Amino acid sequence: QVVSDLHRVFDTAVLAGEGIFEHANEGLARQGALSLAQADLAQKVQTTVRGNTTIHNNQDIRTMVETSVNALVQGYGIDYAGYDPNSIKYRVRISITGERLVKEIETRLR
C-alpha cells in the first residue's frame, strides 16, 4: 500500500529548487546558490509529502520525510549553474524525479 501511495504521489513529478547568490567569487557564489537551491528543493518535497497521507507500519511517512529530507534530496541533478548575464548573480537550478525520491524513501523504510 505504501509503495503504491508513494508512486501515486511522485511518479509523474519532477521537483525543482532554485538558488541565487550574489558574489564575485565564482566558487563562493556557486556554493551559496547550491545551498539555497537544496533548501528550496527540500521545502518543496516536504510540501508535496505533507499534502498526502501515507502510512507504513503505523507511522506516518510525513514524519520520516521531514526528519531526513536533506538526505532524500541528495540524488538531485543540476539543470543549470552560472552567472546571470552582466551580473554577479549566480543561479543554480536543481531537480529530482519523483521516481528517484520514491526509491530513496523506500530504502529508508526497510
MILUM-220394 format. One record per residue: x, y, z of N, C-alpha, C, O in turn. Coordinates in nm, 3 decimals, always signed. Layout:
! MILUM-220394
(gumi (X, Y, Z), (X, Y, Z), (X, Y, Z), (X, Y, Z)) ...
This chain:
! MILUM-220394
(gumi (+0.082, -0.120, +0.000), (+0.000, +0.000, +0.000), (+0.086, +0.126, +0.000), (+0.060, +0.219, -0.076)) (gumi (+0.189, +0.129, +0.085), (+0.275, +0.247, +0.094), (+0.341, +0.275, -0.039), (+0.342, +0.388, -0.087)) (gumi (+0.396, +0.171, -0.099), (+0.467, +0.189, -0.225), (+0.373, +0.243, -0.331), (+0.410, +0.333, -0.406)) (gumi (+0.253, +0.191, -0.338), (+0.159, +0.240, -0.439), (+0.119, +0.385, -0.410), (+0.102, +0.463, -0.503)) (gumi (+0.103, +0.421, -0.282), (+0.072, +0.560, -0.247), (+0.187, +0.653, -0.286), (+0.164, +0.761, -0.339)) (gumi (+0.309, +0.610, -0.259), (+0.425, +0.692, -0.296), (+0.433, +0.710, -0.446), (+0.460, +0.820, -0.495)) (gumi (+0.410, +0.603, -0.518), (+0.412, +0.612, -0.665), (+0.301, +0.703, -0.715), (+0.321, +0.780, -0.809)) (gumi (+0.185, +0.695, -0.652), (+0.072, +0.780, -0.691), (+0.109, +0.928, -0.674), (+0.076, +1.010, -0.759)) (gumi (+0.177, +0.960, -0.567), (+0.212, +1.099, -0.536), (+0.326, +1.148, -0.624), (+0.322, +1.261, -0.674)) (gumi (+0.428, +1.064, -0.645), (+0.552, +1.114, -0.704), (+0.585, +1.068, -0.845), (+0.668, +1.131, -0.910)) (gumi (+0.525, +0.962, -0.894), (+0.571, +0.902, -1.019), (+0.585, +1.001, -1.136), (+0.683, +0.995, -1.210)) (gumi (+0.491, +1.089, -1.151), (+0.498, +1.181, -1.264), (+0.559, +1.316, -1.226), (+0.564, +1.407, -1.308)) (gumi (+0.605, +1.327, -1.104), (+0.656, +1.455, -1.055), (+0.805, +1.474, -1.086), (+0.883, +1.379, -1.086)) (gumi (+0.839, +1.597, -1.111), (+0.978, +1.641, -1.113), (+0.979, +1.766, -1.028), (+0.917, +1.867, -1.062)) (gumi (+1.050, +1.760, -0.916), (+1.056, +1.873, -0.825), (+1.187, +1.948, -0.847), (+1.292, +1.887, -0.862)) (gumi (+1.179, +2.080, -0.847), (+1.297, +2.161, -0.873), (+1.315, +2.266, -0.764), (+1.219, +2.313, -0.703)) (gumi (+1.440, +2.300, -0.741), (+1.473, +2.406, -0.647), (+1.569, +2.503, -0.714), (+1.650, +2.464, -0.799)) (gumi (+1.560, +2.629, -0.674), (+1.647, +2.729, -0.734), (+1.711, +2.813, -0.625), (+1.649, +2.846, -0.524)) (gumi (+1.837, +2.847, -0.648), (+1.908, +2.933, -0.556), (+1.983, +3.040, -0.632), (+2.041, +3.014, -0.738)) (gumi (+1.981, +3.161, -0.579), (+2.053, +3.274, -0.640), (+2.139, +3.336, -0.531), (+2.091, +3.367, -0.422)) (gumi (+2.266, +3.354, -0.561), (+2.361, +3.409, -0.464), (+2.450, +3.509, -0.535), (+2.507, +3.480, -0.640)) (gumi (+2.461, +3.627, -0.478), (+2.543, +3.732, -0.539), (+2.682, +3.733, -0.477), (+2.697, +3.754, -0.357)) (gumi (+2.782, +3.710, -0.561), (+2.921, +3.717, -0.516), (+3.012, +3.714, -0.638), (+2.984, +3.642, -0.734)) (gumi (+3.118, +3.791, -0.634), (+3.210, +3.795, -0.748), (+3.296, +3.670, -0.757), (+3.341, +3.634, -0.866)) (gumi (+3.321, +3.603, -0.645), (+3.400, +3.480, -0.644), (+3.309, +3.365, -0.687), (+3.211, +3.333, -0.620)) (gumi (+3.343, +3.303, -0.800), (+3.255, +3.200, -0.857), (+3.236, +3.080, -0.764), (+3.126, +3.027, -0.753)) (gumi (+3.342, +3.037, -0.698), (+3.332, +2.923, -0.608), (+3.237, +2.949, -0.492), (+3.153, +2.865, -0.459)) (gumi (+3.252, +3.065, -0.431), (+3.163, +3.101, -0.320), (+3.020, +3.121, -0.369), (+2.925, +3.080, -0.303)) (gumi (+3.006, +3.185, -0.484), (+2.872, +3.209, -0.540), (+2.802, +3.077, -0.571), (+2.684, +3.059, -0.542)) (gumi (+2.876, +2.984, -0.631), (+2.817, +2.855, -0.667), (+2.775, +2.779, -0.542), (+2.665, +2.725, -0.537)) (gumi (+2.862, +2.774, -0.441), (+2.829, +2.701, -0.318), (+2.709, +2.763, -0.248), (+2.621, +2.691, -0.200)) (gumi (+2.704, +2.896, -0.242), (+2.590, +2.963, -0.179), (+2.461, +2.937, -0.253), (+2.358, +2.909, -0.192)) (gumi (+2.466, +2.947, -0.385), (+2.346, +2.924, -0.466), (+2.301, +2.779, -0.458), (+2.182, +2.751, -0.453)) (gumi (+2.396, +2.687, -0.455), (+2.363, +2.545, -0.444), (+2.296, +2.514, -0.310), (+2.199, +2.438, -0.305)) (gumi (+2.347, +2.572, -0.204), (+2.286, +2.552, -0.071), (+2.143, +2.604, -0.068), (+2.054, +2.539, -0.013)) (gumi (+2.121, +2.720, -0.128), (+1.986, +2.777, -0.133), (+1.894, +2.690, -0.219), (+1.776, +2.673, -0.186)) (gumi (+1.946, +2.637, -0.329), (+1.866, +2.551, -0.416), (+1.828, +2.420, -0.344), (+1.716, +2.372, -0.359)) (gumi (+1.921, +2.365, -0.268), (+1.893, +2.243, -0.193), (+1.784, +2.268, -0.089), (+1.694, +2.186, -0.071)) (gumi (+1.792, +2.381, -0.020), (+1.690, +2.415, +0.080), (+1.554, +2.434, +0.014), (+1.452, +2.391, +0.067)) (gumi (+1.553, +2.497, -0.102), (+1.429, +2.518, -0.176), (+1.369, +2.385, -0.220), (+1.249, +2.364, -0.207)) (gumi (+1.453, +2.296, -0.270), (+1.406, +2.164, -0.313), (+1.353, +2.084, -0.195), (+1.248, +2.021, -0.204)) (gumi (+1.425, +2.086, -0.083), (+1.380, +2.012, +0.036), (+1.244, +2.062, +0.082), (+1.157, +1.983, +0.120)) (gumi (+1.225, +2.193, +0.079), (+1.097, +2.251, +0.120), (+0.985, +2.205, +0.027), (+0.874, +2.177, +0.073)) (gumi (+1.012, +2.198, -0.103), (+0.910, +2.153, -0.198), (+0.876, +2.006, -0.179), (+0.760, +1.968, -0.194)) (gumi (+0.976, +1.925, -0.147), (+0.949, +1.783, -0.119), (+0.860, +1.772, +0.005), (+0.762, +1.697, +0.004)) (gumi (+0.893, +1.845, +0.110), (+0.812, +1.840, +0.232), (+0.669, +1.885, +0.205), (+0.575, +1.824, +0.255)) (gumi (+0.652, +1.991, +0.128), (+0.519, +2.042, +0.097), (+0.438, +1.937, +0.022), (+0.320, +1.917, +0.050)) (gumi (+0.500, +1.870, -0.074), (+0.432, +1.767, -0.151), (+0.392, +1.650, -0.062), (+0.280, +1.598, -0.073)) (gumi (+0.481, +1.608, +0.026), (+0.452, +1.494, +0.114), (+0.346, +1.530, +0.217), (+0.260, +1.449, +0.248)) (gumi (+0.352, +1.651, +0.270), (+0.252, +1.694, +0.370), (+0.111, +1.691, +0.314), (+0.015, +1.668, +0.387)) (gumi (+0.098, +1.713, +0.186), (-0.034, +1.715, +0.123), (-0.091, +1.576, +0.100), (-0.204, +1.563, +0.052)) (gumi (-0.016, +1.474, +0.134), (-0.060, +1.336, +0.110), (-0.028, +1.252, +0.233), (+0.086, +1.250, +0.280)) (gumi (-0.127, +1.182, +0.284), (-0.106, +1.097, +0.400), (-0.071, +0.957, +0.352), (-0.147, +0.895, +0.278)) (gumi (+0.042, +0.908, +0.395), (+0.085, +0.773, +0.362), (+0.134, +0.707, +0.490), (+0.224, +0.759, +0.556)) (gumi (+0.076, +0.593, +0.525), (+0.110, +0.524, +0.649), (+0.188, +0.397, +0.617), (+0.154, +0.324, +0.524)) (gumi (+0.293, +0.371, +0.695), (+0.371, +0.249, +0.682), (+0.404, +0.201, +0.823), (+0.462, +0.276, +0.901)) (gumi (+0.368, +0.078, +0.857), (+0.392, +0.023, +0.991), (+0.343, +0.119, +1.099), (+0.415, +0.146, +1.196)) (gumi (+0.222, +0.169, +1.082), (+0.159, +0.262, +1.178), (+0.236, +0.392, +1.197), (+0.215, +0.461, +1.297)) (gumi (+0.325, +0.425, +1.105), (+0.399, +0.551, +1.114), (+0.369, +0.634, +0.989), (+0.373, +0.584, +0.877)) (gumi (+0.340, +0.758, +1.012), (+0.312, +0.849, +0.901), (+0.443, +0.878, +0.828), (+0.540, +0.921, +0.890)) (gumi (+0.446, +0.854, +0.699), (+0.566, +0.876, +0.618), (+0.610, +1.022, +0.625), (+0.728, +1.052, +0.612)) (gumi (+0.515, +1.111, +0.646), (+0.550, +1.254, +0.653), (+0.653, +1.280, +0.761), (+0.742, +1.363, +0.742)) (gumi (+0.643, +1.211, +0.872), (+0.739, +1.229, +0.982), (+0.879, +1.188, +0.938), (+0.976, +1.260, +0.963)) (gumi (+0.890, +1.073, +0.872), (+1.019, +1.024, +0.826), (+1.079, +1.121, +0.723), (+1.199, +1.149, +0.728)) (gumi (+0.998, +1.169, +0.633), (+1.047, +1.260, +0.529), (+1.096, +1.390, +0.591), (+1.200, +1.442, +0.552)) (gumi (+1.022, +1.443, +0.688), (+1.062, +1.569, +0.749), (+1.193, +1.557, +0.824), (+1.271, +1.652, +0.828)) (gumi (+1.219, +1.441, +0.884), (+1.343, +1.426, +0.961), (+1.462, +1.393, +0.873), (+1.576, +1.414, +0.915)) (gumi (+1.439, +1.342, +0.753), (+1.553, +1.305, +0.669), (+1.543, +1.363, +0.528), (+1.598, +1.306, +0.434)) (gumi (+1.474, +1.475, +0.514), (+1.452, +1.531, +0.380), (+1.584, +1.571, +0.313), (+1.596, +1.556, +0.191)) (gumi (+1.680, +1.620, +0.387), (+1.807, +1.659, +0.324), (+1.878, +1.539, +0.263), (+1.939, +1.550, +0.157)) (gumi (+1.871, +1.424, +0.329), (+1.930, +1.303, +0.273), (+1.851, +1.257, +0.150), (+1.910, +1.206, +0.054)) (gumi (+1.721, +1.273, +0.152), (+1.637, +1.230, +0.041), (+1.666, +1.306, -0.087), (+1.659, +1.248, -0.196)) (gumi (+1.697, +1.433, -0.077), (+1.715, +1.513, -0.198), (+1.859, +1.513, -0.250), (+1.891, +1.588, -0.342)) (gumi (+1.945, +1.431, -0.192), (+2.084, +1.428, -0.238), (+2.099, +1.368, -0.378), (+2.205, +1.382, -0.439)) (gumi (+1.998, +1.303, -0.429), (+2.005, +1.244, -0.562), (+1.965, +1.341, -0.673), (+1.931, +1.298, -0.783)) (gumi (+1.969, +1.469, -0.645), (+1.928, +1.568, -0.744), (+2.029, +1.579, -0.858), (+2.143, +1.534, -0.847)) (gumi (+1.984, +1.638, -0.967), (+2.071, +1.671, -1.079), (+2.076, +1.822, -1.095), (+1.981, +1.891, -1.060)) (gumi (+2.186, +1.873, -1.146), (+2.198, +2.016, -1.169), (+2.152, +2.046, -1.311), (+2.211, +2.000, -1.408)) (gumi (+2.045, +2.125, -1.321), (+1.990, +2.162, -1.451), (+2.063, +2.281, -1.510), (+2.082, +2.290, -1.631)) (gumi (+2.103, +2.372, -1.424), (+2.170, +2.493, -1.470), (+2.253, +2.550, -1.356), (+2.211, +2.548, -1.241)) (gumi (+2.370, +2.601, -1.389), (+2.455, +2.670, -1.291), (+2.538, +2.773, -1.366), (+2.610, +2.739, -1.460)) (gumi (+2.529, +2.897, -1.324), (+2.610, +3.001, -1.387), (+2.563, +3.140, -1.351), (+2.455, +3.160, -1.294)) (gumi (+2.646, +3.235, -1.387), (+2.613, +3.375, -1.363), (+2.506, +3.422, -1.459), (+2.504, +3.383, -1.576)) (gumi (+2.416, +3.508, -1.409), (+2.324, +3.578, -1.498), (+2.409, +3.672, -1.583), (+2.513, +3.720, -1.537)) (gumi (+2.369, +3.700, -1.706), (+2.448, +3.788, -1.793), (+2.474, +3.926, -1.729), (+2.383, +3.989, -1.676)) (gumi (+2.598, +3.969, -1.737), (+2.639, +4.101, -1.690), (+2.604, +4.129, -1.544), (+2.564, +4.239, -1.509)) (gumi (+2.621, +4.027, -1.460), (+2.592, +4.047, -1.318), (+2.680, +3.956, -1.234), (+2.754, +3.872, -1.286)) (gumi (+2.670, +3.973, -1.103), (+2.738, +3.881, -1.010), (+2.637, +3.791, -0.941), (+2.664, +3.734, -0.835)) (gumi (+2.519, +3.778, -1.002), (+2.416, +3.687, -0.951), (+2.441, +3.549, -1.010), (+2.429, +3.528, -1.131)) (gumi (+2.475, +3.455, -0.923), (+2.499, +3.317, -0.966), (+2.371, +3.240, -0.940), (+2.317, +3.244, -0.829)) (gumi (+2.324, +3.170, -1.039), (+2.196, +3.099, -1.030), (+2.219, +2.949, -1.048), (+2.291, +2.907, -1.138)) (gumi (+2.158, +2.870, -0.960), (+2.164, +2.724, -0.971), (+2.021, +2.671, -0.968), (+1.940, +2.710, -0.884)) (gumi (+1.992, +2.582, -1.061), (+1.863, +2.514, -1.063), (+1.890, +2.365, -1.056), (+1.965, +2.310, -1.137)) (gumi (+1.829, +2.300, -0.957), (+1.845, +2.156, -0.941), (+1.708, +2.090, -0.945), (+1.606, +2.155, -0.921)) (gumi (+1.706, +1.962, -0.976), (+1.578, +1.891, -0.977), (+1.600, +1.744, -0.943), (+1.710, +1.690, -0.954)) (gumi (+1.491, +1.683, -0.901), (+1.493, +1.540, -0.872), (+1.361, +1.482, -0.921), (+1.256, +1.544, -0.909)) (gumi (+1.369, +1.363, -0.977), (+1.247, +1.298, -1.026), (+1.175, +1.232, -0.910), (+1.236, +1.191, -0.811)) (gumi (+1.045, +1.222, -0.926), (+0.966, +1.153, -0.825), (+1.007, +1.008, -0.809), (+1.005, +0.954, -0.699)) (gumi (+1.045, +0.946, -0.919), (+1.089, +0.807, -0.915), (+1.211, +0.792, -0.824), (+1.218, +0.698, -0.745)) (gumi (+1.305, +0.884, -0.836), (+1.425, +0.881, -0.751), (+1.389, +0.901, -0.604), (+1.444, +0.835, -0.516)) (gumi (+1.296, +0.993, -0.577), (+1.252, +1.017, -0.439), (+1.188, +0.892, -0.379), (+1.215, +0.857, -0.265)) (gumi (+1.103, +0.826, -0.457), (+1.036, +0.704, -0.408), (+1.140, +0.599, -0.372), (+1.129, +0.532, -0.269)) (gumi (+1.242, +0.583, -0.457), (+1.347, +0.486, -0.427), (+1.419, +0.520, -0.298), (+1.447, +0.431, -0.217)) (gumi (+1.450, +0.648, -0.277), (+1.518, +0.691, -0.154), (+1.429, +0.667, -0.032), (+1.477, +0.622, +0.072)) (gumi (+1.300, +0.697, -0.043), (+1.207, +0.676, +0.069), (+1.195, +0.527, +0.099), (+1.197, +0.487, +0.215)) (gumi (+1.181, +0.445, -0.005), (+1.169, +0.300, +0.014), (+1.292, +0.244, +0.084), (+1.281, +0.156, +0.170)) (gumi (+1.409, +0.294, +0.048), (+1.534, +0.249, +0.111), (+1.531, +0.276, +0.261), (+1.574, +0.193, +0.340)) (gumi (+1.479, +0.392, +0.300), (+1.476, +0.428, +0.441), (+1.366, +0.358, +0.518), (+1.371, +0.352, +0.641)) (gumi (+1.267, +0.303, +0.448), (+1.157, +0.231, +0.514), (+1.196, +0.089, +0.551), (+1.130, +0.027, +0.635)) (gumi (+1.299, +0.038, +0.491), (+1.339, -0.102, +0.516), (+1.412, -0.118, +0.646), (+1.452, -0.229, +0.682)) 
